[in-house]
Amino acid sequence: MAIPIAILDCDLLLHGRGHKTLDRFDIETVSDEFLLTTFSFPREFIYYLAELLRDTLSRRTQRSRAISPEVQILAALGFYTSGSFQTRMGDAIGISQASMSRCVTNVTKALVEKAPECIGFTRDKATKQQSKEEFFRVAGIPNVIGVVDCAHIAIKAPNAEDSSYVNKKGFHSINCQLVCDARGLLLSAETNWPGSLQDNFIFKQSSVFKEFQDKEKHEGWLLGDCRYPLKQWLMTPVQYPETPADVRYNLAHAATHEIVDRTFRAIQTRFRCLDGSKGYLQYSPEKCSNIILACCVLHNVSLQSGLDAWTFERTDIPDQTEEDVENPEDVNSEAVQIRQELILKHFS
């Protein structure tokens, strides 16, 4: 029985299943403006990313049809930054929609493998000190090493029976916990929590909590909002400010903590596949989690390669779920004293 030619993968039709690299798209033949407007990244970054992932992507293409690492990366960037497998994007680099999907899968896996290298608290003393100084210049809070918050990414319903991904706003989501420094560089990104879980619960189960809780001596503080528990190593706002110093501290805390929300908005705007206003991720929670983490890795790699974290920042603030403030039983008396000393010394 003849197979209608329309349903054949154009890569298979034209090139078969061999290992020849398909020279569909020559990056040298297009303008810088085309690359930036189509894929949202400049030429130099695309070259850099191709070298970073070349070995992994080359190994993967040997197990299927050989699409060059450069073309795979362009396909993935096209999806991440537009959220679409539209034929228009595939046409731009000469591959089918099915091949676009495979490229996104390959590049996502390659980026997730790079996550431990690209996202982490492990940095040299000079870099840590510089970050503290940058935080201090924001609003005058000393010794800050990171700001933490959660953000919801909309996904399709896994199945009719599973309500664990339904958040308080009534839509299915993954609740992502992010920690970043003063420049917006991610120090931690946990992208696998169901949307029904509250920020406080996620934080107490997170690797960040375990890492800081187990340390006997801390190099500085994290900042979290009122949904997080006050700890010796985690400073939160004063829930009921009583003095002008308390108010000044709360204002400084809000201005500094806003960096993590600003970072999330920048990531969501650069990578439109994560922008809920454009629709939700149409995959299983596991694959959605990997796509989100891949975008976080790309955010860090772009920042480390010299791109501005806020270049594509949007002006509107995404609608996030509201949660309860910390419970009185969660308050640590020693942490309260540390916060009070901080307020007296720097905000009185």
Backbone torsions as a table, in degrees:
resi	resn	phi	psi	omega
1	MET	NA	131.2	-178.5
2	ALA	-74.0	140.7	176.6
3	ILE	-95.1	126.7	179.1
4	PRO	-56.2	132.3	-175.6
5	ILE	-62.6	-24.7	-176.4
6	ALA	-65.1	-25.0	-176.1
7	ILE	-96.4	-0.3	177.1
8	LEU	-77.5	143.7	173.1
9	ASP	-65.7	126.5	-175.6
10	CYS	-63.7	-27.2	177.6
11	ASP	-65.7	-44.0	179.6
12	LEU	-66.8	-41.9	-178.9
13	LEU	-60.3	-44.0	-174.8
14	LEU	-86.6	-31.1	-168.8
15	HIS	-126.8	-9.4	-179.9
16	GLY	72.9	-166.0	-175.6
17	ARG	-104.4	18.1	179.9
18	GLY	-73.1	-174.3	-175.2
19	HIS	-104.0	12.2	178.3
20	LYS	-66.6	134.2	177.1
21	THR	-71.6	134.8	-177.1
22	LEU	-91.2	112.9	-178.6
23	ASP	-85.4	67.1	-175.5
24	ARG	-76.8	-33.9	-167.8
25	PHE	-140.5	125.8	179.2
26	ASP	-106.6	108.0	-176.7
27	ILE	-60.9	-24.1	-178.5
28	GLU	-72.6	-17.7	-174.3
29	THR	-92.0	-2.6	-177.8
30	VAL	-114.8	160.8	-175.8
31	SER	-81.0	161.4	174.7
32	ASP	-60.4	-38.2	-179.2
33	GLU	-63.9	-39.8	178.7
34	PHE	-62.0	-45.7	-179.8
35	LEU	-62.8	-42.4	-177.2
36	LEU	-69.4	-41.5	-178.0
37	THR	-76.1	-31.1	-177.8
38	THR	-86.1	-39.2	-173.8
39	PHE	-117.9	-3.1	174.6
40	SER	67.5	13.9	177.1
41	PHE	-136.7	147.5	179.6
42	PRO	-75.2	164.7	-176.4
43	ARG	-55.5	-45.9	-175.9
44	GLU	-60.9	-38.4	179.5
45	PHE	-68.9	-39.4	178.7
46	ILE	-62.0	-41.8	175.0
47	TYR	-60.8	-45.8	-178.7
48	TYR	-60.7	-44.7	-179.4
49	LEU	-65.1	-38.6	179.2
50	ALA	-61.4	-41.2	178.1
51	GLU	-68.9	-37.6	-179.4
52	LEU	-63.6	-36.9	-173.9
53	LEU	-107.8	1.9	-170.7
54	ARG	-56.6	-49.5	-176.2
55	ASP	-60.1	-45.0	-178.8
56	THR	-66.1	-45.8	-178.6
57	LEU	-69.4	-34.0	177.6
58	SER	-65.8	-39.5	177.4
59	ARG	-63.1	-40.6	-177.9
60	ARG	-69.1	-38.7	-177.5
61	THR	-68.1	-22.8	177.4
62	GLN	-68.5	-18.7	179.2
63	ARG	-91.8	-3.5	177.7
64	SER	-143.8	-151.7	177.6
65	ARG	-77.2	137.6	-170.7
66	ALA	-80.8	99.1	171.8
67	ILE	-103.6	131.3	-174.2
68	SER	-59.6	150.4	176.8
69	PRO	-54.4	-38.9	-179.6
70	GLU	-60.8	-44.5	-179.4
71	VAL	-68.4	-39.3	176.7
72	GLN	-59.4	-43.7	-178.8
73	ILE	-65.5	-42.4	178.1
74	LEU	-63.0	-39.3	177.8
75	ALA	-62.4	-45.5	-179.2
76	ALA	-66.2	-44.5	177.9
77	LEU	-60.5	-38.4	177.5
78	GLY	-59.9	-42.1	178.2
79	PHE	-70.3	-49.7	-177.6
80	TYR	-56.2	-40.0	-173.6
81	THR	-89.0	-11.7	177.6
82	SER	-120.1	-23.1	-178.2
83	GLY	74.5	20.7	-173.0
84	SER	-138.5	146.0	170.8
85	PHE	-100.7	28.2	-174.9
86	GLN	-56.3	148.0	179.9
87	THR	-55.7	-33.0	-179.4
88	ARG	-54.5	-42.9	-178.6
89	MET	-69.3	-43.4	177.6
90	GLY	-63.6	-38.9	178.7
91	ASP	-61.6	-33.1	-177.6
92	ALA	-63.9	-30.1	-179.4
93	ILE	-117.7	7.2	170.8
94	GLY	78.7	31.3	177.0
95	ILE	-130.3	161.7	-178.1
96	SER	-79.4	168.7	177.6
97	GLN	-62.3	-39.3	178.3
98	ALA	-62.9	-40.8	178.5
99	SER	-68.2	-35.7	174.6
100	MET	-55.4	-46.1	-178.6
101	SER	-62.2	-43.4	178.8
102	ARG	-64.9	-38.7	178.9
103	CYS	-63.7	-42.4	178.8
104	VAL	-61.5	-42.1	178.4
105	THR	-61.2	-46.1	-178.6
106	ASN	-64.4	-46.5	-177.4
107	VAL	-68.9	-37.9	177.7
108	THR	-60.2	-46.1	178.6
109	LYS	-61.9	-41.3	-179.6
110	ALA	-64.0	-41.1	179.3
111	LEU	-68.9	-40.1	178.2
112	VAL	-61.4	-37.3	176.9
113	GLU	-63.3	-27.8	179.7
114	LYS	-84.2	-8.2	-174.7
115	ALA	-54.8	-46.3	-179.9
116	PRO	-61.4	-28.3	178.6
117	GLU	-80.0	-31.5	-170.7
118	CYS	-99.1	-21.3	-177.4
119	ILE	-125.6	119.7	179.7
120	GLY	175.0	163.2	179.2
121	PHE	-83.5	-14.2	-175.2
122	THR	-71.9	105.9	178.1
123	ARG	-145.6	160.9	-178.5
124	ASP	-72.6	163.7	-174.4
125	LYS	-60.9	-38.9	-178.9
126	ALA	-62.9	-41.6	179.8
127	THR	-66.7	-41.3	178.8
128	LYS	-63.0	-42.5	-180.0
129	GLN	-66.0	-39.9	177.7
130	GLN	-61.7	-40.8	179.2
131	SER	-64.1	-41.7	177.6
132	LYS	-59.9	-42.5	179.9
133	GLU	-65.3	-37.4	178.2
134	GLU	-66.8	-41.0	175.5
135	PHE	-62.6	-43.3	-177.9
136	PHE	-61.1	-37.0	-179.2
137	ARG	-69.0	-18.7	179.3
138	VAL	-66.4	-52.2	-174.8
139	ALA	-153.2	10.3	172.2
140	GLY	90.9	12.7	175.3
141	ILE	-90.4	121.9	-176.8
142	PRO	-83.7	160.6	166.9
143	ASN	66.2	23.0	179.5
144	VAL	-85.8	130.7	179.1
145	ILE	-110.7	-12.0	179.4
146	GLY	-176.9	158.5	175.4
147	VAL	-122.0	139.7	-172.4
148	VAL	-123.1	142.2	174.1
149	ASP	-163.9	168.6	177.2
150	CYS	-115.1	153.9	179.1
151	ALA	-144.7	143.8	-178.1
152	HIS	-97.2	132.9	173.8
153	ILE	-112.8	123.2	-176.5
154	ALA	-70.8	135.8	176.6
155	ILE	-132.5	166.0	175.9
156	LYS	-73.5	157.1	179.3
157	ALA	-64.0	124.9	179.5
158	PRO	-58.4	-46.7	173.4
159	ASN	-165.4	169.3	-173.1
160	ALA	-65.4	-28.0	-175.2
161	GLU	-87.3	-20.4	-173.4
162	ASP	-89.4	107.4	179.7
163	SER	-102.1	4.1	-175.9
164	SER	-67.7	-18.8	-179.1
165	TYR	-98.3	3.6	178.6
166	VAL	-85.5	119.0	-178.8
167	ASN	-89.6	-175.6	-175.3
168	LYS	-68.0	-18.7	176.7
169	LYS	-84.1	-6.4	175.5
170	GLY	92.4	4.4	176.7
171	PHE	-114.2	158.5	-179.0
172	HIS	-77.1	136.2	-177.5
173	SER	-156.0	165.2	166.2
174	ILE	-106.5	131.0	178.9
175	ASN	-94.3	115.7	-174.0
176	CYS	-105.1	127.5	175.3
177	GLN	-97.1	122.7	-179.5
178	LEU	-118.9	142.7	169.4
179	VAL	-126.7	132.1	-179.9
180	CYS	-136.3	164.9	176.1
181	ASP	-94.0	-170.7	-173.4
182	ALA	-67.7	-21.9	179.1
183	ARG	-89.2	-6.5	-175.1
184	GLY	93.2	5.7	176.7
185	LEU	-72.6	129.3	-177.5
186	LEU	-75.6	128.6	175.7
187	LEU	-98.6	-21.3	176.7
188	SER	-156.5	142.1	176.3
189	ALA	-145.3	107.3	176.7
190	GLU	-108.7	111.9	-168.2
191	THR	-117.4	28.1	-172.1
192	ASN	-124.0	16.3	-175.3
193	TRP	-94.2	132.4	177.4
194	PRO	-60.3	146.3	-174.2
195	GLY	-64.5	-19.3	-179.6
196	SER	-74.6	-16.0	-177.0
197	LEU	-79.2	137.9	179.9
198	GLN	-79.1	156.0	-177.4
199	ASP	-56.8	-42.9	-177.7
200	ASN	-61.8	-42.4	179.6
201	PHE	-65.4	-46.2	179.9
202	ILE	-59.0	-45.0	-178.2
203	PHE	-59.2	-43.5	-177.6
204	LYS	-71.3	-18.4	177.0
205	GLN	-98.3	-3.7	-171.1
206	SER	-81.0	161.2	176.6
207	SER	-66.4	-30.1	178.2
208	VAL	-62.9	-46.8	179.5
209	PHE	-60.0	-47.0	-179.0
210	LYS	-61.8	-41.8	-178.2
211	GLU	-63.2	-45.7	-177.2
212	PHE	-77.7	-36.3	-178.5
213	GLN	-66.6	-32.2	-177.2
214	ASP	-81.6	-13.3	-178.7
215	LYS	-78.1	138.6	175.6
216	GLU	-81.2	-34.0	-179.9
217	LYS	-127.3	134.6	-177.0
218	HIS	-112.7	143.2	-177.9
219	GLU	-84.0	-10.7	-179.1
220	GLY	173.3	-169.9	-176.2
221	TRP	-109.9	150.3	160.4
222	LEU	-93.1	155.4	172.8
223	LEU	-115.3	129.9	175.5
224	GLY	-131.2	158.2	-179.5
225	ASP	-79.9	-170.4	-171.7
226	CYS	-68.4	-8.3	177.7
227	ARG	-82.2	-8.7	-176.8
228	TYR	-101.3	153.5	-179.7
229	PRO	-78.8	136.2	175.7
230	LEU	-68.9	126.4	179.2
231	LYS	-132.4	167.2	176.2
232	GLN	-59.2	-26.0	-177.1
233	TRP	-112.6	5.7	179.6
234	LEU	-135.3	109.8	-179.7
235	MET	-93.5	131.0	178.9
236	THR	-119.4	168.4	177.1
237	PRO	-67.0	158.8	171.9
238	VAL	-76.6	119.4	-172.7
239	GLN	-65.5	-39.1	179.2
240	TYR	-126.6	82.2	-177.4
241	PRO	-62.4	135.0	-176.8
242	GLU	-115.0	-17.6	-176.2
243	THR	-127.9	162.0	174.3
244	PRO	-58.0	-33.4	178.9
245	ALA	-65.1	-40.4	176.8
246	ASP	-60.4	-42.1	-179.6
247	VAL	-65.1	-44.3	179.4
248	ARG	-62.6	-39.9	177.1
249	TYR	-62.8	-45.5	-179.9
250	ASN	-60.7	-40.2	178.3
251	LEU	-65.1	-41.9	178.1
252	ALA	-66.2	-39.5	178.4
253	HIS	-61.6	-46.7	-178.4
254	ALA	-62.7	-41.8	-179.0
255	ALA	-66.1	-36.1	-179.9
256	THR	-77.2	-43.7	-178.9
257	HIS	-64.6	-26.6	-178.2
258	GLU	-61.1	-17.1	-180.0
259	ILE	-60.3	-38.6	-178.2
260	VAL	-70.7	-35.7	176.1
261	ASP	-68.0	-39.3	177.4
262	ARG	-64.0	-38.3	177.9
263	THR	-63.9	-44.7	178.2
264	PHE	-61.0	-42.8	179.4
265	ARG	-62.9	-38.0	178.8
266	ALA	-65.8	-42.2	178.6
267	ILE	-64.1	-44.9	-177.5
268	GLN	-66.3	-32.0	-179.5
269	THR	-78.3	-40.8	177.8
270	ARG	-67.4	-39.8	-177.9
271	PHE	-109.2	88.3	-172.7
272	ARG	-65.2	-15.5	175.9
273	CYS	-63.9	-18.2	179.6
274	LEU	-97.4	-1.5	-174.8
275	ASP	-86.6	108.5	-176.3
276	GLY	-60.2	-25.3	-180.0
277	SER	-69.9	-16.6	178.7
278	LYS	-97.7	4.1	-176.4
279	GLY	115.9	176.9	-176.4
280	TYR	-111.6	161.5	178.6
281	LEU	-66.9	129.7	-170.8
282	GLN	-97.7	46.7	-175.2
283	TYR	-137.3	177.2	175.3
284	SER	-64.9	156.8	177.9
285	PRO	-55.0	-38.6	-179.7
286	GLU	-63.4	-45.4	-179.6
287	LYS	-69.0	-38.6	176.3
288	CYS	-60.1	-43.2	178.3
289	SER	-58.1	-42.8	179.8
290	ASN	-67.2	-38.8	178.4
291	ILE	-64.3	-43.4	178.5
292	ILE	-61.7	-45.2	180.0
293	LEU	-64.8	-38.8	177.5
294	ALA	-59.9	-41.4	177.8
295	CYS	-65.8	-35.6	176.3
296	CYS	-64.7	-40.9	176.8
297	VAL	-63.0	-45.1	178.3
298	LEU	-60.1	-39.4	177.6
299	HIS	-58.7	-47.8	-179.7
300	ASN	-66.7	-43.6	-179.2
301	VAL	-61.8	-41.0	179.9
302	SER	-66.4	-39.0	179.0
303	LEU	-66.9	-42.0	179.9
304	GLN	-69.3	-22.5	179.3
305	SER	-91.8	3.2	172.5
306	GLY	109.2	-2.1	178.3
307	LEU	-78.0	151.8	-179.2
308	ASP	-78.8	128.8	-179.5
309	ALA	-63.4	-28.2	-172.1
310	TRP	-101.3	8.7	-175.4
311	THR	-54.2	-41.1	-175.5
312	PHE	-108.2	23.0	-177.0
313	GLU	-64.9	136.2	179.2
314	ARG	-93.8	161.2	-173.4
315	THR	-89.8	-27.2	-179.6
316	ASP	-83.1	148.9	-179.3
317	ILE	-96.1	125.7	-178.1
318	PRO	-63.9	148.8	-178.7
319	ASP	-77.4	113.1	-179.3
320	GLN	-111.5	161.2	-178.6
321	THR	-72.5	148.1	175.6
322	GLU	-95.2	141.5	-179.5
323	GLU	-134.6	167.0	-178.0
324	ASP	-71.0	152.9	175.4
325	VAL	-76.9	173.8	-176.0
326	GLU	-59.2	146.2	177.1
327	ASN	-82.8	145.3	-179.2
328	PRO	-53.8	-35.8	-177.5
329	GLU	-69.3	-14.9	179.0
330	ASP	-82.6	-13.7	-173.7
331	VAL	-74.2	130.5	-180.0
332	ASN	-98.3	121.6	-174.8
333	SER	-61.9	-37.5	178.3
334	GLU	-66.8	-38.2	178.2
335	ALA	-66.6	-37.3	176.8
336	VAL	-60.3	-42.5	179.4
337	GLN	-64.7	-42.4	178.6
338	ILE	-62.0	-43.5	179.3
339	ARG	-64.9	-39.7	-179.8
340	GLN	-65.3	-39.4	176.6
341	GLU	-64.4	-38.3	176.5
342	LEU	-61.4	-44.1	-178.9
343	ILE	-65.8	-43.6	-178.7
344	LEU	-65.4	-38.3	-175.6
345	LYS	-76.6	-34.8	-170.6
346	HIS	-115.6	-13.2	-174.9
347	PHE	-129.2	4.4	178.0
348	SER	-79.9	NA	NA
